[in-house]
Amino acid sequence: MGKLDGKVAIVTGAARGLGRAYAKRLAGLGAKIAIADLDLKSYREFDAEAKDMTAESTVAEIEASGGAALGVECDVCDHRAVDAMVARVVEHWGRVDVLVANAGGGRGRPVDTKASAIDPALLDLVVSMNLFGTVYSCNAVAPFMKRQRSGKIVTVSSVAGLSSSADGGYAHYGAAKAAIAHYTRYLAQDLGPHGITANSIAPGVITTGRMQTVLPGSSDSNRDRSELVALRRLGTVEDCAKVVEFLATDLSDYVTGAVIPIDGGLRRS
Protein backbone atom coordinates (compact mmCIF):
# COMPACT_ATOMS: atom_id res chain seq x y z
CA MET A 1 0.00 0.00 0.00
CA GLY A 2 1.29 3.45 -0.91
CA LYS A 3 1.18 6.29 1.57
CA LEU A 4 -1.17 8.21 -0.72
CA ASP A 5 -3.35 5.42 -2.10
CA GLY A 6 -6.83 6.80 -2.79
CA LYS A 7 -5.66 10.41 -2.54
CA VAL A 8 -5.83 13.09 -5.22
CA ALA A 9 -3.01 15.61 -5.62
CA ILE A 10 -2.73 18.74 -7.76
CA VAL A 11 0.75 19.95 -8.70
CA THR A 12 0.99 23.25 -10.56
CA GLY A 13 3.89 23.95 -12.88
CA ALA A 14 4.48 20.21 -13.20
CA ALA A 15 5.38 19.86 -16.88
CA ARG A 16 9.10 20.01 -16.15
CA GLY A 17 11.79 20.43 -13.53
CA LEU A 18 10.86 20.55 -9.87
CA GLY A 19 7.11 20.31 -10.42
CA ARG A 20 7.56 17.21 -12.54
CA ALA A 21 9.65 15.62 -9.78
CA TYR A 22 6.97 16.40 -7.18
CA ALA A 23 4.22 14.95 -9.36
CA LYS A 24 6.12 11.76 -10.10
CA ARG A 25 7.09 11.33 -6.44
CA LEU A 26 3.49 11.64 -5.25
CA ALA A 27 2.29 9.34 -8.04
CA GLY A 28 4.82 6.78 -6.86
CA LEU A 29 3.16 6.93 -3.44
CA GLY A 30 -0.18 6.01 -4.99
CA ALA A 31 -1.83 9.40 -5.50
CA LYS A 32 -3.85 10.31 -8.55
CA ILE A 33 -2.09 13.35 -9.99
CA ALA A 34 -3.47 16.42 -11.73
CA ILE A 35 -0.72 18.13 -13.73
CA ALA A 36 -1.54 21.83 -14.14
CA ASP A 37 0.75 23.90 -16.33
CA LEU A 38 0.60 26.76 -18.80
CA ASP A 39 2.08 24.33 -21.36
CA LEU A 40 2.03 20.58 -20.68
CA LYS A 41 5.12 20.22 -22.86
CA SER A 42 7.07 23.21 -21.60
CA TYR A 43 10.12 21.00 -21.09
CA ARG A 44 10.82 21.56 -24.81
CA GLU A 45 12.21 25.01 -23.94
CA PHE A 46 15.33 23.44 -22.40
CA ASP A 47 17.46 20.68 -23.90
CA ALA A 48 18.44 19.25 -20.53
CA GLU A 49 14.79 18.95 -19.50
CA ALA A 50 13.79 17.39 -22.82
CA LYS A 51 16.57 14.79 -22.58
CA ASP A 52 15.39 13.80 -19.12
CA MET A 53 11.84 13.04 -20.26
CA THR A 54 10.90 9.37 -20.71
CA ALA A 55 7.57 10.10 -22.46
CA GLU A 56 5.86 12.97 -24.24
CA SER A 57 4.66 14.61 -21.01
CA THR A 58 4.64 14.23 -17.24
CA VAL A 59 1.11 12.84 -17.57
CA ALA A 60 2.32 10.17 -19.99
CA GLU A 61 5.29 9.31 -17.74
CA ILE A 62 3.00 8.70 -14.77
CA GLU A 63 0.55 6.67 -16.81
CA ALA A 64 3.39 4.57 -18.25
CA SER A 65 4.40 3.70 -14.68
CA GLY A 66 0.89 2.50 -13.90
CA GLY A 67 -0.32 5.67 -12.21
CA ALA A 68 -3.37 7.84 -12.83
CA ALA A 69 -2.81 11.36 -14.15
CA LEU A 70 -4.82 14.21 -15.62
CA GLY A 71 -3.28 17.10 -17.55
CA VAL A 72 -4.85 20.55 -17.48
CA GLU A 73 -3.34 23.57 -19.23
CA CYS A 74 -3.91 26.49 -16.88
CA ASP A 75 -2.52 29.97 -16.26
CA VAL A 76 -2.25 30.38 -12.48
CA CYS A 77 -2.30 34.16 -12.94
CA ASP A 78 -5.97 33.84 -13.94
CA HIS A 79 -8.09 33.04 -10.88
CA ARG A 80 -11.03 31.94 -13.01
CA ALA A 81 -8.83 29.47 -14.86
CA VAL A 82 -7.49 28.11 -11.56
CA ASP A 83 -11.01 27.70 -10.17
CA ALA A 84 -12.03 25.86 -13.34
CA MET A 85 -8.97 23.60 -13.17
CA VAL A 86 -9.68 22.56 -9.58
CA ALA A 87 -13.37 22.06 -10.36
CA ARG A 88 -12.40 19.77 -13.24
CA VAL A 89 -10.15 17.70 -10.98
CA VAL A 90 -12.90 17.31 -8.38
CA GLU A 91 -15.42 16.43 -11.09
CA HIS A 92 -13.00 13.82 -12.45
CA TRP A 93 -11.90 12.23 -9.17
CA GLY A 94 -14.36 13.49 -6.56
CA ARG A 95 -11.92 15.11 -4.15
CA VAL A 96 -8.60 16.91 -3.69
CA ASP A 97 -6.27 15.95 -0.85
CA VAL A 98 -2.94 17.56 -1.71
CA LEU A 99 -1.98 20.81 -3.41
CA VAL A 100 1.61 21.57 -4.34
CA ALA A 101 1.50 25.19 -5.51
CA ASN A 102 4.73 25.06 -7.43
CA ALA A 103 4.06 27.27 -10.47
CA GLY A 104 6.05 30.47 -10.55
CA GLY A 105 9.67 31.38 -11.19
CA GLY A 106 11.70 34.46 -11.93
CA ARG A 107 12.24 36.70 -14.92
CA GLY A 108 15.05 39.07 -15.75
CA ARG A 109 18.61 39.14 -14.40
CA PRO A 110 19.80 40.08 -10.90
CA VAL A 111 21.80 42.99 -12.32
CA ASP A 112 18.64 44.40 -13.92
CA THR A 113 16.31 43.86 -10.97
CA LYS A 114 17.88 45.86 -8.17
CA ALA A 115 15.51 46.73 -5.33
CA SER A 116 15.44 50.42 -6.19
CA ALA A 117 14.98 50.00 -9.93
CA ILE A 118 12.47 47.25 -10.71
CA ASP A 119 10.63 47.56 -13.99
CA PRO A 120 6.90 47.77 -13.15
CA ALA A 121 5.90 45.30 -15.86
CA LEU A 122 8.46 42.77 -14.64
CA LEU A 123 7.37 43.27 -11.04
CA ASP A 124 3.74 42.72 -11.98
CA LEU A 125 4.56 39.53 -13.91
CA VAL A 126 6.74 37.91 -11.25
CA VAL A 127 4.46 38.79 -8.33
CA SER A 128 1.46 37.53 -10.31
CA MET A 129 3.14 34.24 -11.30
CA ASN A 130 4.38 33.50 -7.81
CA LEU A 131 2.26 35.14 -5.11
CA PHE A 132 -1.06 35.57 -6.88
CA GLY A 133 -0.82 32.14 -8.51
CA THR A 134 -0.21 30.56 -5.12
CA VAL A 135 -3.08 32.42 -3.46
CA TYR A 136 -5.48 31.60 -6.30
CA SER A 137 -4.55 27.90 -6.11
CA CYS A 138 -5.03 27.77 -2.34
CA ASN A 139 -8.32 29.66 -2.59
CA ALA A 140 -9.58 27.16 -5.15
CA VAL A 141 -8.82 23.97 -3.18
CA ALA A 142 -9.75 25.25 0.29
CA PRO A 143 -13.55 24.79 0.03
CA PHE A 144 -13.17 21.17 -1.03
CA MET A 145 -10.60 20.41 1.68
CA LYS A 146 -12.79 22.08 4.30
CA ARG A 147 -15.70 19.89 3.24
CA GLN A 148 -13.48 16.81 3.65
CA ARG A 149 -12.05 18.09 6.96
CA SER A 150 -8.61 17.18 5.67
CA GLY A 151 -5.93 18.32 3.25
CA LYS A 152 -2.25 19.07 2.74
CA ILE A 153 -1.08 22.29 1.09
CA VAL A 154 2.56 22.82 0.12
CA THR A 155 3.60 26.21 -1.23
CA VAL A 156 6.97 27.03 -2.76
CA SER A 157 9.05 29.91 -1.43
CA SER A 158 12.84 30.15 -1.95
CA VAL A 159 16.01 30.93 -0.05
CA ALA A 160 15.80 34.21 -1.98
CA GLY A 161 12.67 34.90 0.06
CA LEU A 162 14.42 34.17 3.36
CA SER A 163 17.55 36.29 2.95
CA SER A 164 18.30 39.18 0.64
CA SER A 165 21.02 39.32 -1.97
CA ALA A 166 24.21 41.20 -1.20
CA ASP A 167 23.73 43.55 -4.13
CA GLY A 168 19.96 44.03 -3.99
CA GLY A 169 19.36 42.15 -7.24
CA TYR A 170 16.40 39.89 -8.09
CA ALA A 171 14.41 41.82 -5.52
CA HIS A 172 11.07 41.26 -7.26
CA TYR A 173 11.48 37.49 -7.08
CA GLY A 174 12.78 37.47 -3.50
CA ALA A 175 9.97 39.73 -2.31
CA ALA A 176 7.33 37.54 -3.97
CA LYS A 177 8.80 34.40 -2.43
CA ALA A 178 9.01 36.07 1.01
CA ALA A 179 5.33 36.96 0.67
CA ILE A 180 4.50 33.32 -0.14
CA ALA A 181 6.28 32.14 3.00
CA HIS A 182 4.38 34.56 5.22
CA TYR A 183 1.08 33.98 3.43
CA THR A 184 1.50 30.28 4.20
CA ARG A 185 1.79 31.03 7.92
CA TYR A 186 -1.52 32.87 7.72
CA LEU A 187 -3.02 30.03 5.70
CA ALA A 188 -2.02 27.52 8.37
CA GLN A 189 -3.86 29.54 11.03
CA ASP A 190 -6.92 29.87 8.83
CA LEU A 191 -7.19 26.22 7.80
CA GLY A 192 -5.86 24.45 10.88
CA PRO A 193 -9.28 24.23 12.58
CA HIS A 194 -10.53 22.37 9.49
CA GLY A 195 -7.86 19.66 9.73
CA ILE A 196 -5.78 21.11 6.88
CA THR A 197 -2.04 21.71 7.08
CA ALA A 198 -0.18 24.39 5.12
CA ASN A 199 3.59 24.47 4.86
CA SER A 200 6.17 25.99 2.54
CA ILE A 201 9.46 24.77 1.14
CA ALA A 202 12.33 27.15 0.32
CA PRO A 203 14.70 25.53 -2.20
CA GLY A 204 18.22 26.78 -2.69
CA VAL A 205 20.28 26.20 -5.83
CA ILE A 206 18.66 23.22 -7.52
CA THR A 207 20.03 21.67 -10.71
CA THR A 208 17.19 21.81 -13.21
CA GLY A 209 17.32 22.63 -16.89
CA ARG A 210 16.49 26.21 -16.10
CA MET A 211 18.10 26.46 -12.68
CA GLN A 212 14.57 27.36 -11.54
CA THR A 213 15.69 28.49 -8.11
CA VAL A 214 18.33 31.17 -7.57
CA LEU A 215 21.01 32.13 -5.12
CA PRO A 216 20.05 34.91 -2.69
CA GLY A 217 22.53 37.12 -4.60
CA SER A 218 24.50 37.50 -7.77
CA SER A 219 27.81 38.75 -6.40
CA ASP A 220 29.16 35.16 -6.31
CA SER A 221 27.95 34.24 -9.78
CA ASN A 222 31.47 33.49 -11.01
CA ARG A 223 32.29 31.14 -8.11
CA ASP A 224 31.67 27.43 -7.96
CA ARG A 225 28.25 27.62 -6.32
CA SER A 226 28.77 24.35 -4.47
CA GLU A 227 31.51 26.07 -2.45
CA LEU A 228 28.83 28.27 -0.90
CA VAL A 229 26.88 25.26 0.35
CA ALA A 230 27.71 23.51 3.63
CA LEU A 231 27.22 20.09 2.03
CA ARG A 232 29.46 21.16 -0.88
CA ARG A 233 27.03 20.11 -3.59
CA LEU A 234 24.09 21.63 -5.38
CA GLY A 235 20.62 20.29 -4.76
CA THR A 236 18.72 17.88 -6.98
CA VAL A 237 15.02 17.80 -7.76
CA GLU A 238 14.79 14.63 -5.68
CA ASP A 239 16.19 16.47 -2.64
CA CYS A 240 13.15 18.73 -2.86
CA ALA A 241 10.70 15.96 -3.77
CA LYS A 242 11.59 14.05 -0.60
CA VAL A 243 10.55 17.02 1.54
CA VAL A 244 7.34 17.41 -0.46
CA GLU A 245 6.64 13.73 0.28
CA PHE A 246 7.03 14.44 4.00
CA LEU A 247 4.66 17.41 3.86
CA ALA A 248 2.07 15.60 1.70
CA THR A 249 1.79 12.47 3.85
CA ASP A 250 0.84 11.60 7.41
CA LEU A 251 4.47 11.96 8.46
CA SER A 252 3.79 15.69 8.85
CA ASP A 253 0.34 15.57 10.44
CA TYR A 254 1.42 17.80 13.34
CA VAL A 255 3.48 20.20 11.21
CA THR A 256 1.83 23.35 9.89
CA GLY A 257 2.87 26.93 9.24
CA ALA A 258 6.48 25.85 8.71
CA VAL A 259 8.90 27.15 6.10
CA ILE A 260 11.55 24.52 5.40
CA PRO A 261 14.80 25.51 3.62
CA ILE A 262 16.11 22.85 1.23
CA ASP A 263 19.48 24.39 0.52
CA GLY A 264 22.21 22.10 1.83
CA GLY A 265 23.27 24.76 4.32
CA LEU A 266 23.49 27.69 1.89
CA ARG A 267 21.59 29.98 4.23
CA ARG A 268 23.40 30.30 7.54
CA SER A 269 21.32 32.82 9.49
C-alpha positions as CSV (number, residue, x, y, z in Angstrom):
1,M,0.0,0.0,0.0
2,G,1.3,3.4,-0.9
3,K,1.2,6.3,1.6
4,L,-1.2,8.2,-0.7
5,D,-3.4,5.4,-2.1
6,G,-6.8,6.8,-2.8
7,K,-5.7,10.4,-2.5
8,V,-5.8,13.1,-5.2
9,A,-3.0,15.6,-5.6
10,I,-2.7,18.7,-7.8
11,V,0.8,19.9,-8.7
12,T,1.0,23.3,-10.6
13,G,3.9,23.9,-12.9
14,A,4.5,20.2,-13.2
15,A,5.4,19.9,-16.9
16,R,9.1,20.0,-16.1
17,G,11.8,20.4,-13.5
18,L,10.9,20.6,-9.9
19,G,7.1,20.3,-10.4
20,R,7.6,17.2,-12.5
21,A,9.6,15.6,-9.8
22,Y,7.0,16.4,-7.2
23,A,4.2,15.0,-9.4
24,K,6.1,11.8,-10.1
25,R,7.1,11.3,-6.4
26,L,3.5,11.6,-5.3
27,A,2.3,9.3,-8.0
28,G,4.8,6.8,-6.9
29,L,3.2,6.9,-3.4
30,G,-0.2,6.0,-5.0
31,A,-1.8,9.4,-5.5
32,K,-3.9,10.3,-8.5
33,I,-2.1,13.4,-10.0
34,A,-3.5,16.4,-11.7
35,I,-0.7,18.1,-13.7
36,A,-1.5,21.8,-14.1
37,D,0.8,23.9,-16.3
38,L,0.6,26.8,-18.8
39,D,2.1,24.3,-21.4
40,L,2.0,20.6,-20.7
41,K,5.1,20.2,-22.9
42,S,7.1,23.2,-21.6
43,Y,10.1,21.0,-21.1
44,R,10.8,21.6,-24.8
45,E,12.2,25.0,-23.9
46,F,15.3,23.4,-22.4
47,D,17.5,20.7,-23.9
48,A,18.4,19.3,-20.5
49,E,14.8,18.9,-19.5
50,A,13.8,17.4,-22.8
51,K,16.6,14.8,-22.6
52,D,15.4,13.8,-19.1
53,M,11.8,13.0,-20.3
54,T,10.9,9.4,-20.7
55,A,7.6,10.1,-22.5
56,E,5.9,13.0,-24.2
57,S,4.7,14.6,-21.0
58,T,4.6,14.2,-17.2
59,V,1.1,12.8,-17.6
60,A,2.3,10.2,-20.0
61,E,5.3,9.3,-17.7
62,I,3.0,8.7,-14.8
63,E,0.6,6.7,-16.8
64,A,3.4,4.6,-18.3
65,S,4.4,3.7,-14.7
66,G,0.9,2.5,-13.9
67,G,-0.3,5.7,-12.2
68,A,-3.4,7.8,-12.8
69,A,-2.8,11.4,-14.2
70,L,-4.8,14.2,-15.6
71,G,-3.3,17.1,-17.5
72,V,-4.8,20.6,-17.5
73,E,-3.3,23.6,-19.2
74,C,-3.9,26.5,-16.9
75,D,-2.5,30.0,-16.3
76,V,-2.3,30.4,-12.5
77,C,-2.3,34.2,-12.9
78,D,-6.0,33.8,-13.9
79,H,-8.1,33.0,-10.9
80,R,-11.0,31.9,-13.0
81,A,-8.8,29.5,-14.9
82,V,-7.5,28.1,-11.6
83,D,-11.0,27.7,-10.2
84,A,-12.0,25.9,-13.3
85,M,-9.0,23.6,-13.2
86,V,-9.7,22.6,-9.6
87,A,-13.4,22.1,-10.4
88,R,-12.4,19.8,-13.2
89,V,-10.1,17.7,-11.0
90,V,-12.9,17.3,-8.4
91,E,-15.4,16.4,-11.1
92,H,-13.0,13.8,-12.4
93,W,-11.9,12.2,-9.2
94,G,-14.4,13.5,-6.6
95,R,-11.9,15.1,-4.1
96,V,-8.6,16.9,-3.7
97,D,-6.3,16.0,-0.8
98,V,-2.9,17.6,-1.7
99,L,-2.0,20.8,-3.4
100,V,1.6,21.6,-4.3
101,A,1.5,25.2,-5.5
102,N,4.7,25.1,-7.4
103,A,4.1,27.3,-10.5
104,G,6.1,30.5,-10.5
105,G,9.7,31.4,-11.2
106,G,11.7,34.5,-11.9
107,R,12.2,36.7,-14.9
108,G,15.1,39.1,-15.8
109,R,18.6,39.1,-14.4
110,P,19.8,40.1,-10.9
111,V,21.8,43.0,-12.3
112,D,18.6,44.4,-13.9
113,T,16.3,43.9,-11.0
114,K,17.9,45.9,-8.2
115,A,15.5,46.7,-5.3
116,S,15.4,50.4,-6.2
117,A,15.0,50.0,-9.9
118,I,12.5,47.2,-10.7
119,D,10.6,47.6,-14.0
120,P,6.9,47.8,-13.2
121,A,5.9,45.3,-15.9
122,L,8.5,42.8,-14.6
123,L,7.4,43.3,-11.0
124,D,3.7,42.7,-12.0
125,L,4.6,39.5,-13.9
126,V,6.7,37.9,-11.2
127,V,4.5,38.8,-8.3
128,S,1.5,37.5,-10.3
129,M,3.1,34.2,-11.3
130,N,4.4,33.5,-7.8
131,L,2.3,35.1,-5.1
132,F,-1.1,35.6,-6.9
133,G,-0.8,32.1,-8.5
134,T,-0.2,30.6,-5.1
135,V,-3.1,32.4,-3.5
136,Y,-5.5,31.6,-6.3
137,S,-4.6,27.9,-6.1
138,C,-5.0,27.8,-2.3
139,N,-8.3,29.7,-2.6
140,A,-9.6,27.2,-5.2
141,V,-8.8,24.0,-3.2
142,A,-9.7,25.3,0.3
143,P,-13.5,24.8,0.0
144,F,-13.2,21.2,-1.0
145,M,-10.6,20.4,1.7
146,K,-12.8,22.1,4.3
147,R,-15.7,19.9,3.2
148,Q,-13.5,16.8,3.7
149,R,-12.1,18.1,7.0
150,S,-8.6,17.2,5.7
151,G,-5.9,18.3,3.3
152,K,-2.2,19.1,2.7
153,I,-1.1,22.3,1.1
154,V,2.6,22.8,0.1
155,T,3.6,26.2,-1.2
156,V,7.0,27.0,-2.8
157,S,9.1,29.9,-1.4
158,S,12.8,30.1,-2.0
159,V,16.0,30.9,0.0
160,A,15.8,34.2,-2.0
161,G,12.7,34.9,0.1
162,L,14.4,34.2,3.4
163,S,17.5,36.3,2.9
164,S,18.3,39.2,0.6
165,S,21.0,39.3,-2.0
166,A,24.2,41.2,-1.2
167,D,23.7,43.5,-4.1
168,G,20.0,44.0,-4.0
169,G,19.4,42.1,-7.2
170,Y,16.4,39.9,-8.1
171,A,14.4,41.8,-5.5
172,H,11.1,41.3,-7.3
173,Y,11.5,37.5,-7.1
174,G,12.8,37.5,-3.5
175,A,10.0,39.7,-2.3
176,A,7.3,37.5,-4.0
177,K,8.8,34.4,-2.4
178,A,9.0,36.1,1.0
179,A,5.3,37.0,0.7
180,I,4.5,33.3,-0.1
181,A,6.3,32.1,3.0
182,H,4.4,34.6,5.2
183,Y,1.1,34.0,3.4
184,T,1.5,30.3,4.2
185,R,1.8,31.0,7.9
186,Y,-1.5,32.9,7.7
187,L,-3.0,30.0,5.7
188,A,-2.0,27.5,8.4
189,Q,-3.9,29.5,11.0
190,D,-6.9,29.9,8.8
191,L,-7.2,26.2,7.8
192,G,-5.9,24.5,10.9
193,P,-9.3,24.2,12.6
194,H,-10.5,22.4,9.5
195,G,-7.9,19.7,9.7
196,I,-5.8,21.1,6.9
197,T,-2.0,21.7,7.1
198,A,-0.2,24.4,5.1
199,N,3.6,24.5,4.9
200,S,6.2,26.0,2.5
201,I,9.5,24.8,1.1
202,A,12.3,27.1,0.3
203,P,14.7,25.5,-2.2
204,G,18.2,26.8,-2.7
205,V,20.3,26.2,-5.8
206,I,18.7,23.2,-7.5
207,T,20.0,21.7,-10.7
208,T,17.2,21.8,-13.2
209,G,17.3,22.6,-16.9
210,R,16.5,26.2,-16.1
211,M,18.1,26.5,-12.7
212,Q,14.6,27.4,-11.5
213,T,15.7,28.5,-8.1
214,V,18.3,31.2,-7.6
215,L,21.0,32.1,-5.1
216,P,20.1,34.9,-2.7
217,G,22.5,37.1,-4.6
218,S,24.5,37.5,-7.8
219,S,27.8,38.7,-6.4
220,D,29.2,35.2,-6.3
221,S,27.9,34.2,-9.8
222,N,31.5,33.5,-11.0
223,R,32.3,31.1,-8.1
224,D,31.7,27.4,-8.0
225,R,28.3,27.6,-6.3
226,S,28.8,24.4,-4.5
227,E,31.5,26.1,-2.5
228,L,28.8,28.3,-0.9
229,V,26.9,25.3,0.4
230,A,27.7,23.5,3.6
231,L,27.2,20.1,2.0
232,R,29.5,21.2,-0.9
233,R,27.0,20.1,-3.6
234,L,24.1,21.6,-5.4
235,G,20.6,20.3,-4.8
236,T,18.7,17.9,-7.0
237,V,15.0,17.8,-7.8
238,E,14.8,14.6,-5.7
239,D,16.2,16.5,-2.6
240,C,13.1,18.7,-2.9
241,A,10.7,16.0,-3.8
242,K,11.6,14.1,-0.6
243,V,10.5,17.0,1.5
244,V,7.3,17.4,-0.5
245,E,6.6,13.7,0.3
246,F,7.0,14.4,4.0
247,L,4.7,17.4,3.9
248,A,2.1,15.6,1.7
249,T,1.8,12.5,3.9
250,D,0.8,11.6,7.4
251,L,4.5,12.0,8.5
252,S,3.8,15.7,8.8
253,D,0.3,15.6,10.4
254,Y,1.4,17.8,13.3
255,V,3.5,20.2,11.2
256,T,1.8,23.4,9.9
257,G,2.9,26.9,9.2
258,A,6.5,25.8,8.7
259,V,8.9,27.2,6.1
260,I,11.6,24.5,5.4
261,P,14.8,25.5,3.6
262,I,16.1,22.8,1.2
263,D,19.5,24.4,0.5
264,G,22.2,22.1,1.8
265,G,23.3,24.8,4.3
266,L,23.5,27.7,1.9
267,R,21.6,30.0,4.2
268,R,23.4,30.3,7.5
269,S,21.3,32.8,9.5
